[in-house]
């Protein structure tokens, strides 16, 4: 079964719907440049009502090790997703305290990332390579390179996924998990219930096909 992570959660209502639909994880974005950014207080209000067995992940862009670990520990987050230009040293330092998902950009014309530089990461999130953006661009990456990576790495596929294309993406890449934000939104930071339900249905259908 391909796992599902729904990113950019800003409201309890969206978190509840994700939990009810069977999401494995939700992403809480602490990057101030994102329209999906939440404050630590807003995140805590969501998390205190979140049911067990759904993993809350914090998304950070170019933070240093100490505040990442401190906030993750304070909010009892399951993992830190480092979505910026973090060095291997920062990834290693955070990974000594909690699991790290390292985001890497994989565009249509880019080469395969240097996974070996981030050996301490528990998984790699492959996002599209939109200039000047750290995710949420709504554009797809290179699925064929992602498929090659998924044969040797724990890959979370992101970037431009929608209810219309996620089944095809799963069939091509065969990732460990898929991650979606803008593709199931009514507007930035607000999920569309119909899109979200359809996305889950398509992931389940594709998972059955490849199993």
C-alpha positions in Angstrom: 0.0 0.0 0.0 1.4 3.4 -1.0 1.2 5.7 2.0 -0.4 9.1 1.9 0.9 12.4 3.4 -1.3 15.5 3.1 0.8 18.6 3.4 0.0 22.2 4.1 -2.7 21.6 6.8 -3.7 24.8 8.4 -7.2 24.0 9.9 -8.5 21.3 12.2 -11.3 20.6 9.8 -8.9 19.6 7.1 -6.8 17.5 9.5 -9.9 15.7 10.7 -11.0 14.9 7.1 -7.5 13.6 6.3 -7.6 11.4 9.4 -11.1 10.1 8.6 -10.0 9.2 5.1 -7.0 7.2 6.4 -4.0 9.5 5.8 -0.8 8.1 7.2 0.7 11.6 7.9 -0.1 15.3 7.7 2.4 18.1 7.1 2.5 21.3 9.1 4.4 24.0 7.3 6.5 26.4 9.3 8.1 28.2 6.3 7.0 31.8 6.5 7.2 32.3 2.7 4.4 29.7 2.2 0.7 30.6 2.0 0.3 27.4 4.0 2.4 28.5 6.9 1.1 27.9 10.4 2.3 29.2 13.7 3.4 26.9 16.4 0.3 27.8 18.4 -2.0 27.0 15.5 -0.2 23.7 14.9 -0.6 22.8 18.6 -4.3 23.4 18.4 -4.5 21.0 15.5 -2.3 18.4 17.1 -4.0 18.2 20.4 -7.1 16.9 18.6 -5.4 14.7 16.1 -6.2 11.0 16.6 -3.4 8.4 17.2 -1.7 6.5 14.4 -1.5 9.5 12.1 2.0 11.0 12.0 2.4 14.8 12.2 5.4 16.1 10.2 6.9 19.6 10.5 8.1 21.3 7.3 11.2 23.6 7.7 13.1 25.6 5.1 16.7 26.5 5.9 16.3 26.5 9.7 19.3 25.5 11.8 19.4 22.4 13.9 18.5 23.7 17.3 15.2 25.4 16.6 14.0 22.5 14.4 14.6 20.0 17.2 13.2 22.2 19.8 9.9 22.8 18.0 9.6 19.2 17.0 10.1 18.1 20.5 7.7 20.7 21.9 4.9 19.8 19.5 5.8 16.0 19.6 6.1 15.8 15.9 7.0 12.4 14.4 9.5 13.7 11.9 11.1 16.9 10.5 10.9 17.5 6.7 13.8 19.6 5.6 12.6 21.3 2.4 15.3 23.9 1.8 19.0 24.0 1.0 20.1 22.3 4.2 23.6 20.9 4.3 24.4 17.3 5.1 25.7 18.5 8.4 22.3 20.0 9.4 20.5 16.9 8.2 22.9 14.7 10.3 22.5 16.9 13.4 18.7 16.8 13.3 18.6 13.1 12.4 20.4 12.3 15.6 17.3 13.5 17.5 14.4 12.5 15.3 13.6 11.1 11.9 14.3 13.4 8.9 12.6 13.5 5.5 15.0 15.4 3.2 13.3 17.1 0.3 15.2 17.2 -3.0 14.2 18.9 -6.2 13.9 16.8 -9.4 12.8 18.7 -12.5 12.4 17.5 -16.0 15.8 18.6 -17.0 17.7 17.9 -13.8 20.1 15.1 -12.9 19.4 12.6 -10.2 20.0 14.0 -6.7 23.0 13.0 -4.6 21.3 10.8 -2.2 24.6 9.6 -0.7 25.2 13.1 0.7 22.2 12.6 3.1 22.7 9.1 4.4 21.1 9.9 7.8 17.7 10.8 6.2 15.0 8.3 6.8 13.3 9.1 3.5 13.6 11.4 0.5 10.8 13.6 -0.7 11.2 14.3 -4.4 9.6 17.6 -5.4 9.5 19.4 -8.7 12.2 22.0 -9.4 10.3 25.3 -9.7 12.7 28.3 -9.7 12.7 30.3 -6.5 10.1 28.0 -4.8 10.3 25.5 -2.0 7.4 23.3 -2.9 3.7 24.0 -3.5 4.4 25.0 -7.2 1.8 22.5 -8.6 4.2 21.3 -11.3 5.3 17.7 -11.7 8.9 16.4 -11.6 10.7 13.8 -13.6 8.8 10.6 -12.7 11.1 8.3 -14.7 14.1 9.4 -12.7 12.0 9.1 -9.5 11.3 5.5 -10.5 15.0 4.7 -10.7 15.5 6.3 -7.3 12.6 4.4 -5.8 14.4 1.1 -6.5 17.1 1.9 -4.0 15.7 4.7 -1.8 12.6 5.3 0.3 10.9 7.8 -1.9 8.0 10.1 -1.1 6.8 11.5 -4.5 5.5 15.1 -4.5 5.2 17.9 -7.0 2.1 18.6 -9.0 0.1 15.5 -7.9 -3.7 15.7 -8.4 -6.6 13.3 -8.3 -6.3 13.1 -12.1 -2.6 12.1 -12.3 -1.7 10.4 -9.0 -2.6 6.9 -10.2 -0.4 7.2 -13.2 2.4 8.6 -11.1 2.2 5.6 -8.7 2.2 3.1 -11.6 5.3 4.7 -13.0 7.3 5.5 -9.9 6.1 2.9 -7.4 7.0 5.2 -4.5 7.0 4.4 -0.8 4.5 7.3 -0.3 2.9 10.2 -2.1 2.6 13.8 -0.8 0.1 16.4 -2.0 -0.7 20.0 -1.0 -1.9 22.3 -3.8 -3.4 19.5 -5.9 -6.3 18.9 -3.4 -6.9 22.5 -2.4 -9.9 24.9 -2.9 -7.4 27.7 -2.3 -3.9 27.9 -0.7 -4.2 26.5 2.8 -7.7 25.2 2.4 -8.4 21.6 1.3 -11.2 20.7 -1.1 -13.2 17.8 0.3 -14.2 16.3 -3.0 -10.6 16.5 -4.5 -9.2 15.1 -1.3 -11.6 12.1 -1.3 -11.0 11.4 -5.0 -7.2 11.6 -4.4 -7.5 8.9 -1.7 -9.6 6.7 -4.0 -7.1 7.0 -6.8 -4.2 6.2 -4.5 -6.0 3.1 -3.2 -6.9 2.0 -6.8 -3.3 2.4 -8.0 -1.9 0.6 -4.9 -4.1 -2.4 -5.6 -3.0 -2.5 -9.2 0.7 -2.6 -8.4 0.5 -4.9 -5.4 
